[in-house]
Amino acid sequence: MRKALHLLHLPWHDRLNALHGMCVQLKTSLYYSLVFGHIGRQCKIYKPLLLSNPRFVFIGNNTLIRAGARIETIVLNESDPPSLKIGNNVNIEQNAHLICGKGIIIEDNVSVAPNCAVLDTKHPFKDVTDQTKLGDRIEPGSRPIIIGENSLIGFGSIILPNVRIGRNCIIGANSTVRHDVPDFCVAAGNPASIVLRYDFETQAWVSTQPSNSGPNVTA
């Protein structure tokens, strides 16, 4: 009853957005819960661009995935199927690209900004005698990608195979992450490098850059 009264007092545009969100949540619980490996409570999955093998995707509670997502798990070995796990209270914004051939773990309270890609596969190219189309050659990473709790992946960033991002990290916009990022760090650039670390002794963020070229990071 309280929700209905609140809805009635919203401006028309906000009311329509709220109603749309309620419809999306209903579709998620009635339909997507049947095709994904698991979907928790109060999740909203807007219309995706592509879902491939969603039975290997496991989603926690109160998670939001905006429109245009490409969520693809690739079965390269039947005895070792892929696993894409998304935790609780995660938001993945529009046009995200999640490709999983081995394992991707997105922990609780992670935010993924629009137009990001998380890819744990690559296209091997060194065998020049292989007549297989390069785009069809797929090799999984050697270990799962992990994005740690309460981290934020900035707009347009790319997370490549085998990367582990720690807790409470920020990846700057348009970064390409090829190497691990420890807890409580800010990384940015292509390739991404650590530009700030949190110092618990001084309780301040400390730049890793030369003093005359401090970091300019946008997430």
C-alpha positions in Angstrom: 0.0 0.0 0.0 2.8 2.4 0.9 4.5 1.7 -2.4 1.3 2.4 -4.3 0.8 5.7 -2.5 4.4 6.7 -3.3 3.9 5.8 -6.9 0.8 8.0 -7.2 2.7 11.0 -5.9 5.6 10.7 -8.4 5.7 12.9 -11.5 4.3 11.2 -14.6 7.7 10.4 -16.1 9.1 9.0 -12.9 5.9 7.0 -12.5 6.3 5.4 -15.9 9.9 4.6 -15.2 8.9 3.0 -11.9 6.1 0.9 -13.6 8.5 -0.2 -16.3 11.0 -1.3 -13.6 8.3 -3.3 -11.9 7.4 -5.0 -15.2 11.1 -5.8 -15.7 11.4 -7.3 -12.2 8.3 -9.4 -12.8 9.7 -10.7 -16.2 13.0 -11.5 -14.5 11.3 -13.6 -11.8 8.9 -15.4 -14.1 11.1 -15.9 -17.2 14.8 -15.3 -16.7 14.7 -17.4 -13.5 13.9 -20.4 -15.7 16.8 -19.9 -18.2 19.6 -18.8 -15.9 21.4 -21.2 -13.6 20.2 -19.1 -10.7 18.6 -15.7 -10.1 18.1 -14.3 -6.7 15.4 -12.1 -5.3 14.4 -8.6 -6.5 16.6 -8.7 -9.6 16.0 -6.7 -12.8 17.3 -7.8 -16.2 16.4 -5.5 -19.0 16.2 -6.7 -22.6 19.6 -8.2 -23.5 21.3 -8.0 -26.9 22.3 -11.7 -26.6 22.1 -14.5 -24.1 24.2 -17.6 -24.8 24.1 -20.7 -22.5 22.6 -18.7 -19.6 22.3 -21.9 -17.6 25.9 -21.3 -16.6 25.2 -17.8 -15.2 24.4 -17.4 -11.5 23.1 -14.1 -10.1 22.6 -13.1 -6.5 19.9 -10.8 -5.0 18.9 -7.3 -5.9 21.1 -7.2 -9.0 20.4 -4.9 -12.0 21.5 -5.6 -15.6 20.6 -2.8 -18.0 19.5 -3.1 -21.7 21.9 -4.2 -24.4 24.0 -6.6 -22.4 25.7 -9.5 -24.2 26.1 -12.3 -21.7 27.8 -15.3 -23.3 29.2 -18.4 -21.8 31.2 -20.6 -24.1 31.4 -24.4 -23.5 34.8 -25.4 -24.7 35.1 -28.5 -22.6 31.9 -30.4 -21.5 33.7 -31.8 -18.5 34.8 -28.3 -17.4 31.9 -26.0 -18.2 32.2 -22.2 -17.7 30.8 -20.4 -14.7 29.8 -16.8 -14.6 28.8 -15.6 -11.1 27.4 -12.2 -10.3 26.9 -11.4 -6.6 24.3 -9.4 -4.6 23.5 -5.7 -5.1 25.5 -5.5 -8.4 24.6 -3.1 -11.1 25.8 -3.7 -14.7 24.9 -0.8 -16.9 23.9 -0.7 -20.6 25.8 -2.5 -23.4 28.0 -4.6 -21.1 29.8 -7.4 -22.8 30.5 -10.5 -20.6 32.2 -13.4 -22.3 33.0 -16.4 -20.2 34.9 -19.5 -21.3 36.3 -20.5 -17.9 35.1 -18.4 -15.0 34.1 -14.8 -14.2 33.2 -13.8 -10.6 31.7 -10.4 -10.0 31.5 -10.0 -6.2 28.8 -8.2 -4.1 28.2 -4.4 -4.5 30.2 -4.1 -7.7 29.3 -1.4 -10.3 30.0 -1.8 -13.9 29.6 1.3 -16.0 28.1 1.4 -19.6 30.0 -0.1 -22.6 32.4 -2.2 -20.5 33.7 -5.7 -21.5 34.8 -8.5 -19.3 36.4 -11.2 -21.4 38.1 -14.4 -20.1 38.8 -15.8 -23.6 41.3 -14.9 -26.3 41.8 -15.7 -30.0 45.1 -17.5 -30.5 46.9 -16.5 -33.7 50.4 -17.8 -33.6 49.8 -20.9 -35.7 49.8 -19.4 -39.2 49.1 -22.8 -40.8 45.7 -23.1 -39.0 43.0 -22.4 -41.6 40.3 -21.7 -38.9 38.9 -18.2 -39.0 40.8 -16.2 -36.4 37.5 -15.1 -34.8 36.5 -18.7 -34.3 39.7 -19.7 -32.5 38.8 -19.5 -28.8 41.0 -20.2 -25.9 40.0 -19.7 -22.2 42.1 -18.0 -19.6 44.1 -20.1 -17.2 42.2 -18.8 -14.1 38.9 -17.0 -13.5 38.5 -13.2 -13.7 37.6 -11.8 -10.3 36.2 -8.3 -9.6 36.3 -7.8 -5.9 33.6 -6.5 -3.6 32.6 -2.9 -3.8 34.7 -2.1 -6.8 33.7 0.2 -9.7 34.6 -0.4 -13.4 34.6 2.9 -15.2 32.9 3.7 -18.5 34.2 1.8 -21.6 36.8 -0.3 -19.7 37.9 -3.7 -20.7 38.9 -6.5 -18.3 41.1 -9.1 -20.0 41.7 -12.8 -19.1 43.3 -13.9 -15.9 42.8 -10.5 -14.2 42.0 -10.2 -10.5 40.7 -6.9 -9.3 40.7 -6.5 -5.5 38.1 -5.0 -3.1 37.2 -1.3 -3.1 39.0 -0.6 -6.4 38.2 1.9 -9.1 39.1 1.3 -12.7 39.2 4.6 -14.6 37.1 5.2 -17.7 38.3 3.6 -21.0 41.0 1.6 -19.3 42.3 -1.8 -20.4 43.2 -4.0 -17.5 45.7 -6.7 -18.3 47.2 -7.3 -14.8 46.0 -7.8 -11.3 44.9 -4.7 -9.2 45.3 -5.1 -5.4 42.7 -4.1 -2.9 42.0 -0.3 -2.3 43.7 0.9 -5.5 42.8 3.1 -8.4 44.0 2.0 -11.9 43.7 3.8 -15.2 45.1 3.9 -18.7 45.7 1.6 -21.6 47.3 -0.6 -20.4 46.0 0.2 -16.9 48.5 1.0 -14.2 47.9 1.8 -10.5 47.7 5.6 -10.0 46.5 5.7 -6.4 46.7 3.4 -3.3 44.9 3.9 0.0 47.3 4.2 2.9 45.6 2.9 6.1 48.2 4.5 8.3 47.6 8.0 7.0 44.0 7.3 6.1 44.5 9.0 2.7 44.8 8.1 -1.0 48.5 8.3 -2.1 49.5 8.9 -5.6 51.9 6.5 -7.3 52.7 9.1 -10.0 55.5 11.7 -10.0 54.6 14.8 -7.9 54.3 17.0 -11.0 51.9 14.7 -12.8 49.2 13.7 -10.4 46.5 11.3 -11.5 43.4 12.6 -13.4 41.0 9.7 -13.2 37.3 9.6 -14.3 35.2 6.6 -13.6 
